[in-house]
Amino acid sequence: MNTRTSKAKPVARRNAGESAVSRTTKSDKGSVQSAEVGLNLLVTLAENGGDLTLSALSAQSQMAPAKAHRYLVSLIRAGFVEQDPRSERYALGPQAIRVGLVALGRLDMMEEATNALYRLRDRIDETVLLAVWGAYGATVVRRVDASRPVTVNARIGSVLPLLRSATGLVFGAFLPKEMIEPVLASELALAREGAPLALATTEQAAHRLFDTVRQRGIGFVDGARLVGIQSFSAPVFNAEGELACALTTLGPTGSFDDRPDGQTALAVLDVARDLSVRLGSFKA
């Protein structure tokens, strides 16, 4: 497998009203400004659930209502926007939906996620994993190693524990309860029997752990699965706003940046959010 060695630049936070379209094209010579403005309105509409009043849409896109209305008229004619005649609210039109469906149909989640893994590894030079929810729990499906060796039993196909891994905590926090219940019940039973390194022995304690991960947006463990190994994991969402996978990084205690606001945690969050956007999510 060819590895990517180029350093990925941090993704800048977007100012309110600045779309991905305007960010990438506003400095390009020969760009069509009117197209950028119209696409900015479409992106703003989509990011807000595809249902806004003119005043809200103009405020979100930082555009005068009269100017926004002129562009909306053109977008309605082209079928990219439609207006409810009773509420006068604007929504995405059939052409916008068609374009989105075509893009989703061409999307290869595993390819996008694998590319994201390499970007994350190149950015922090730590071992990184991609996990999805399988029949037995959080399952590793991709792994990219750091430049230095890390001895950790997290090979492709490994199932990571729900309550003793950062990856498992992410799935526990963001999957529906009914999906995790069998695995959770099994792990809690083992914990009550004295399984080592258990982070929770009751369902209430487990859900408190999951609540913390939801609030922070990231899972972290320190030696809970393997003594001397620390790990961060962040959720990745799909176009339906559902948890698609988890991006995880791990490394040895001492050299691993375990600060919640440190370079490693922020990089994991940043790359996971970018991957969510690439998968069509507005939840990231």
C-alpha positions, 0 to 999 in steps of 0.5 A: 500500500502506498502511504501519503507523506505530505503534511496536511495543513490544519483546517481553518475554522469558518467565519459565520456566513463564509461558505466552503465555496467562497473560501476556496474560490474567492481568490481565484482569478477568472471566477464568476462571483455571481455563481459563488454568491448563489452557491453560498446561499444554497450551502447556507440553506442546506446547513440550516436544514433546508428551511429558512425565511428570507430574513434568516437566510440573508442574515446567515449568509451576511447578505442584504435581503433584497440581494438575496431575494434576487438570487433566490428568484434565479435559483427557484427558476433553475429548480435548486430552491423552492418557496412554500406559498403559505409560509414563504419559507425557502427550501432546497428544490428538486435539482439540489436534491438530485445533485446531492443524490448523485454525489452521494451515489459516487461516494466511497466511504471507506476510501474517504475514511482511509484518506482521512486516516493518512491525513491524521497520521501525517499531521500528528505522527501517531498510530491511527485506527478506523472502526465501524460497528459490527456484529460483535461491537466496535471493529477495527477495519483500517490501521495506519502506523506511526513512524515509531513502533507502538506495541498494541493489539489493535489489528484489523478485525479486532473488536474493541471493548465498549467501556475500556476503549476510547473507540468503544466509548464513542460508539456507546455515546452516539449509537442508539441504545438498542444497538449497544445493549447486548454488548453493554450487558455482556461487558457489565456482567464481566466487570461485576465479576471483577474484570480488570480495568473496568471503567463502569460496573453499572448501566447508570455509570456506563451511561454517565461515561457516554454522556461525558463523551457526547458533551466533549465530542471525543472519547479518551482512555488512559490505560483502560485497555492496555496499561501504558497506552492512551487514546483519543477517538472522535465520531464521524457522521453520515448524511443522515446524521447517524454515526458512520465510524470512529477515528481513533489515535493511540500512543504510549503514555509519556510521549502521547499528547493527552491534553483535551485541548492539545494538538492530538485531540484537536487534530482528531476532532478536526479530521473527523469533522472534515470527514463527516462533511465529506460524507454529507453530514451537517451534524459535525 
